Structure formats: structure tokens, C-alpha cells
Amino acid sequence: MSDTPRLLGIDDALHIVQRLIDVSEARHVAFGEPIVLVGGSALAARSVRPFSENVDLWMPSFSDEVVHVVESEARAQWGPLVKLDVTSTENLWGNILVRDIALSPVVAHLTSSHGPIEVRALSIEDLFLLKLAAGRAKDLQDLSLLLAFTNAQQLIARFRTLSAWHGDRHALLGYADALVTWLVRDLGADPGATTGLGLPAFIQVALEEAHVDPG
């Protein structure tokens, strides 16, 4: 079989999620709700890019055995490189917990024996800020794409929430500096926007020294 990954659109991802539900119920295995698309699946759900190599999900509880069965089915259909990546931790990438991940916006409804199942997806702002914090080279293109779907005010507002859940306080200055760089350079924000990030005073001073022209 080809070593080139076959890409999955949002309809493919939702088909795989439906299989997770169906196989769980057929095996009388409980699963948690809601189901939240993260990573490339969330990017596809938000029309940032049409395809993902894998299906990335957050669920509050799930069966590893069911995930294995459904991943095997997906590989038989889409190729051996497809991955079904399911997590129940609120720490998705890097050091930030997304404590309100279960409140992500609804993007679809699937079916179960007890009624509709909500499928949610990370917001544009969450995707941008989490990828920014992760600092992976492969995320750079996604960051540029995501900026077309948001604005400085929305990113700053969400940063104020997520930064409070950052597990590495020593990394907070570098994280904020990276955000302000993108806001100023790519969204044309006023460098004075640094004052809206809700940061400790010593970090605020360092940001202003780096980004705000005293003249």
C-alpha cells in the first residue's frame, strides 16, 4: 500500500466519529460526551483547510479497545497511515490546559440509541493560541491560515483566559511576546494592544519595552 497519507475531509472525520459511537454501543461500552474535534479535524470543521491526515478528538471518557477497532477500520478504508488520536486530557499540546474544552462550539450532531450526540470543535482562537504555544515548525502555515478567520480583539480576549491555564509560568513572557509579534506584524494591531493581555505587571513591562515605541 502507498506510504502517502490519504487525506480526510470533515465528512470522513464525522463518519469515523459515528463509528466510535456505534461500536461503543454495540459493545455496551460507555463513552463520554461531548465529542470535540481538535487538531487537523478541527481545522477541517472550521474550513481553515479542507483535509487532515488524522482524526483528532477529545472525549471525557472512551474505550481504548473501541478506538483500536475503529482505527483499524479507518486504515482499511483510507490507508495504513491514518491515525485516530483520542484523548481525555485537557492538555492538548504544550503546557496549556483548555479547562472549558467541553464548551467548544457545536459543529455537527450524530446519532446514538439515546438521541443526538453533539460534536464540537475547538474555536479558531483556541487553535491559533494552542498551536502558537506549542511552537512546532509544522504549525506555522496553520497559524497564517487561522488569522484570516479571526482578529486581534478576539485573540486577546481568549489569550486572557488560556494564559491563566498555562502550566509553565516561566514560558509566559515568550508566549505573550510571540502573540504580540503576530498581532502587530500580521493583523496590523497597535503595539499598545499588549496592555490588554491581562498579564502580571513585570511581564507587561517587558512586553511594552519590546513592542511599544516610547517616542
Buried (B, 14 or more C-beta within 10 A) or exposed (E): EEEEBBBBBBEBBBBBBBBBBBBBBEEEEEBEBBBBBBBBBBBBBBEBBEBBBBBBBBBBEBBEEBBEBBBEBBBEEBBEBBEBBBBEEBEBBBBBBBEEBBEBEEBBEBEBEEEEBBBBBBBBBBBBBBBBBBBEEEBEEBBEBBBEBBBBEBBBEBBEBBBEBBEEEEBBBEBBBBBBBBBBEEBEBEBEBBBBBBBEEEBBEBBBEBBBEEE
